C-alpha cells in the first residue's frame, strides 16, 4: 500500500521533482522552421559585426586632416572622386583634398577616416564634383568601426533560449541555414473518471465535459511540448492500469487528471503501486492541489494532477512545466517571480501556501494583480482570465488592497489602454 499521506512544503516538492529532471534531445531543423523553438546550441559570432568600417549616414567620406582649418569663415573645398552605394565597394584611395560620396552602410574607402553628413556639406556645382565643408572633423567621427557591435567568437545567445524574432535575426546574420533545437517532449494526457463526457457529447445529468485534458494539452503546447491525447479512463482498475502502462511507452511525460485522492474510485495510487513507480510525494501543503502526486518509473515522470480544474492547472505550472523547460534546454525552468500590488482586498486566511489564479496588468505605472475570478479549486471560469499565480504564504491572514505580493508570471500581461 502507498504510505500514509504526509504533506510536504511546496519548495521541497519542486526540489524532489527537479532532482530527477534532465536535458532533452537535440534535433536539427531548417532555419525557416525554427520560430518559437528553443536553441540546443549557443549562437556564436562567426565574424565581426560589422565586417568592415562603414558609414552610418548618407554623406561624404573625408580625411580629417583636410578639415583642420575648416570653419564658417574658412570652408575647405574638396574634389569628389567616387560615389559608393550600399553594397558597393570603393575602388579609389582618398588622397589630400579628395572626398567620396557615400551612402548609409557603405564601406569606408581607404584613406578616409571620417564622414560628413550631406546636411553639413555644400555642393559647388550641379554634378557635385566639388564640395565645401565648413567645420572640423575628428578622426573616426561618424564611422561605425568593424567589430564595434560584435566580435568574432563572441557567444551571443545561450542554448535553451527561445527563438523570438530577434534571435532569428541573429541566426540569419551568421548564416545558420540549419539550426540545432531542443526536441519537443511528447506529453501524454489521460483523464480519469466515468463521469467525463467528450466536448462534442450532449450534457447528461450527473456528468461533466472533460475540460482538464484539453486545458492541460493547451498548457503543454504553450510550454513548447507536443500534446498527445490518450483518452479517458473509466473508474475500473484493470483497463486503467493497462492504459497507463502502455502510455508510458509512447511519451516522455505522462499526466493524469483526477483519481489521485483517497476516495473509493480514485485508482491512481493503486496503479502507481502496481507499476512499481517511485512516489516522490503524494500530498503538498498548498491550495489548490494538495493531493498532487508525482512519481517516476525508470526515466519517465507521471504527474498525477487533481481532477479539479484550477488545482490541475496550478499543478501543471508548478511541477510539470519546469521539467518540460529543462528538457527544452532552459537554464531558467521556473516561472518568473515578481512583486506586484494587490488591486483589491483578499480577506481569506492562508493556513497553507496558496496559489491564486490571478490577472496582472499595469495600472498607474505599477504591476497590479487582481483575482481572475472565483477562488475555488473546482472553478474553471477563472482560468480563462488567468495570466499569473499570486503566491500567498502559509500562516498569513487576509491581505488588503495595495499590499505587496509575490506573483508567478504565466503569460505576458497587458498595460494601459492608451499610449
N, C-alpha and C positions, 0 to 999 in steps of 0.2 A: 504493500500500500504506500501511497505518497505520504511523506512526512506531514505532521500537523502544520498547518499554515501559520507561519510567524512573519509578520510584516517587517520589511527592511526599508531603510530610507531610500529616497529616490536616487541620490548620488551613488549609493552603494549598488543599487540595481543597474544603473548605467555603467558603472565600473565593471561589474561582472559580465555584462553583455559585451563591452568593448574589449575585454581581455581576450576574447575568442575571435575578434574581428581580424580581417586580413585584407591585403591589397588584392584587387581583382586581376583579370586577364587583360592582355593588350590585343588590339586588332588594328590593322592598317586600312584606312579608307581613303577615298578620293577627296581632295580638297573641297570640292563643291558639295560634298555631303556631310561636312564636319560641323555645321551650325548646331549650337546647343548641346554639343557633346563635351566631354572632359578630356583634356590632354593627358596622354600617358607618357609624354616626354617633355622636357623643357624646350622652350624656343630659345635658340642660341643665335646671336648675330653672326652671320657668315661673312659679313663685310661691314665696313663703316657706313653710317648714315650721317650726312650724305657721303657719297663715294668720291666726291670732288668738291673743291671750293665753288660755291655758286652764289648767284645774285638773288637777294630777297625782293628786288624791285625791278620794274622797267626803268632803265636809265642808261648811264654811260659808265663803263669801266675805265678807271684812270690810274695814273701813277701819282701817289700822294705828294711826292716831291715836286711835281709840276704845279701844285696849288699852294706852295709855302708862302708865296707873296700875294695870293689872291684876296680880294676884298671888294666891297661895293664900289669903291673908288678906283680899284685897280683889278678889273676882271682879267682872267687868264684865257687866252684863245688856244683852242686845241683842234687838231686835224682828226676827223673821224675816218678810220681806215677800214672798218669792217662792221657788219651787222650780224649779230648772233641771236637766233631764235631758240626757244626752249627745245632741247633735244638735239640741237646742232652743236658741233664742236668748232672752237676758234681755230683759225688757220694761220693767223698772223701774230707775231710777238710785238707787244707795245713798246715803242721807243719814246724818247723825250718829246714832249709836245703832241703826243697822239692819244686818242681815245677810241673805244669800241662801243658802238651802240649794243645794248644787251637787254634781253627780255628776262622776266622773272623765272628763276630756276635754271637759267643757262650757266654753263661753265665759265668761270673767270679766265680770261686769256692770260697767257704767260706775259709777265712784265707788269700787269696791273695789280694793284694792292688795295683798291677801294672802289666804291661805286657811288656815283651821284645820281639821285633821282631826277627824272625828266623835269620835275617842277622847279628845280634849282639851276637848270641849265637853259641857256638861250641859244636858239639856232640862229646862225649868222647868214644863212642862205636857205633857199626853198628846199634844196635837196638834203639839208642837214649834213653837209660835208665838213662844215666847221661849226664849232660851238664855243660859247664863252661860259666860264664858271667864276662866280663872284664870291666864293667862300673857300676857306681852307679845309682840307680833308686829312684825316689821320690814317696811318697805315692800318689796314684791317677794318676800316669803317664800312658798314653796310655790306659785309661779306659773311655768308654762312660757311664756316670752316669745315672742311672734311672731318668727319668723326665727331662733330660737336654735339650731335644728338645721341648717337650710339656708336660704340667702338667694337670692332671685330672681336668675337669671342665672349662678349658680354651675355650673361643669362638674363633674358628679358622677362620671360614668363615661366613659372614653375609648373611641373606636372601636377595634374589634378585641377588645373584652372579651367573654369567654364569658358567655352569658346563663344564669346559675345562678338558683336560686330568689330570692336576694336582689336580683339585678339585675332580675328580672321584677317584684318588688315595687315597685321604683323606677319602672319603666315604667308600671305600673298607677297609681302615685301621681300621676304627671304626665300621665296621660291619653293615653299612646301607643297608640291603638287600632290604628294601623299602624306597623310597625317596619321601618326600613331595616337589612338584614343583608347580610353578605358572601355572595355567591352561591357555593354549594358547587362546588369544582372537580371536574370529571369526570376520574377517573384510570383509564386502561385498563391491564389487566394481561394479558400474554401469557407463557405458559410454553413454553419450548423443550425439545425432547428427544423422540426417538422412543420412549424407554423409559417415558414417562409414561402412567399409567392414570387414568381418572376415578375419583371417590370411590365410585361405585356399581358399578365393574367388579371382577370377581374378580381376585385377585392371580395373576400369572403369573411363571414362572421368568425371572429376568433383568430384570424390570420393577418399577417402584415407582409408588405412587399419587402424584398431583400434589398435594402439600401446600402448596407455595410460593405458588401463585396464590391459594388460599383464605386463607392466612395474610396475604399482602400485602393482600388485599381487606379483611380484618378490620382491619388496621392503617390502611388508608385511611379506613375508616368511623370508626374511633376518633379519627382526626385531624380529622374533620369533612368529609371528601370523599364523593363518590359513586363507588362501585366499579363498574367495568364489566368483566365477564369477557369477554375477547376470544378465549378458547380456547387451544388448544395448537398448537405448530408442530413438525412433524417435521423431521428433520435434512436438509432439502432446500432449496437456496438460493432458487430462483425463487419457489415459493409462500410461503416465509418472507419474502422481500423484499416481495412484493405485499401480504402481510398487514400488515406493519409500516407500509408506505407508506399504505395505506388507513386504518389505525388512527389515524394522526396527524391525520387529518381529523375524527375523531369525538371526540377527547379534549383536555383541557388539558395533561395529563401522560401519558406512556406509560412503563410499567415492564415490562421483560422480565426473566425469571429464567432463568439458565443461558445457555450458549453464548457467554460473553464471554471465555473463556480463549483459549489458542492451540492447542488440540487440532484434530485433523482434522475434527471435526464441530462445532466452535464457530464458528457462522456470523455472529454479531452484528458482529464487527469489519468483515467484508466488506460487510455490509448497511449499516452506518454510512457506509462509504466511498462506496458507490453512491448513497446518499441525498444525499451532499454535506453531511452533518452536520459541525458543528464539534465536534471532540473536546476537551472541557475537561480530561480526564485519563483514563487507562486503567490506572493502577496506583497504589496507595496504600501507604505504609509503615505498614500496620496489620494486625492479626489480630483476627478473621477478616475476609475480604472484600477481600483485597489486589487482586483483579482487577476490583473495582467500576469501571465505566465510566460516565461521564456525558457526554452530547453535547447540543447544541442545533441545531435546524433552524428557521429563522425565529424565531417566538416560542414554540416548543414545546421541552419538555425530553424527552429519552429517558434513562431510568435503566436501564443495563444491570447488573443485580444478579447476584450469584453464584447458581449452582444449588444450592449447599449451604445448607440451611435456616437455620442460625444466621448465616452470612455474609449471606444475603439479608435476614434480619430486621434485622441491625445496619445494613446499607447503607441500608435504608429510613429508619430512625430518624435516622441522621446526616445524610443528604443530601436525601431526598425530603420528609420531614416538614417541615423548615424552609421549603422552597419552598411547600408547601401552607399553612403557617401565614401566610406573607407574603401569599398570595392571599386569605387569610381576614382580612386587615387587622390581624394581630397585630404589635405593635411589639416583642414578645419571642418570636421564632420558634424559638429553640433550646430543647432540653431543659434543664430546671433542673439546675444542678450544685451539689451539696452535699458536705460532708465527712462520712464515716462511718467506723466502726471495723470492721476485719476480724474476723469471727466465727470464723475458722479459718485455719490455715496455708495459704499458697499458694506452694509451693516452686518453681514453674516460672519460669525466667528469661524476660525480655521483651526480645528484641532489637529489636522494633518495638512501637509503641503497641498495647496490647491492650484490647479491649472485651469484658469477661467477662459473660456472661449471668448475672445475679445476682438475689437476693431480699433486700430490705431490710425491716427491721422495727425496732421499738423494744424494746430489752432493757436493763433496769436504768436506764431513763431516757435512753438514748443510742441514736442510729441505728446499727444493726449490720447488716453486709452479709455474706452467705454465697453461695457458688456455688449456682445454681439447679439444677445437675445436671452432666452430662458437658460438659467444656470442649473440645469439638471443633467445627470449622466445619460438619461434616456431621451434627451431632447435632440432633434435633428434640425429643426428650423434655424437655430442659431449658427449652425455650421456654414450656412450659405454666406454669412456676413463676417466670418472669422478670417482675419489675416495675421493674428498673433495669439499667443497664450500669455495671459497675465499670471505671474507667479506670486502667490501669497504664501508666505512661510507658515509652517505649522506652529501652533501655540500663539497665534496672533488673534486679536479681536477684530472688530469691524474697522473699515477704513473710511475716511471722509474725502470729499472732493478736494482735488489738488494735492493729495498725498503722493509722495514719490513711490513708485512700484517698479519691480523688475518685469520686463517683458521679453518673451522669446519671439523673434520675428519669423513668420512663416512665409509671407509674401511681401512684396513691396507695398508701401502704403501711400495713400493719396495726400496731396497737400490742399491748399486753399483753392477756391473755385475761380480765382482771377489772378492775373499776373501781377 
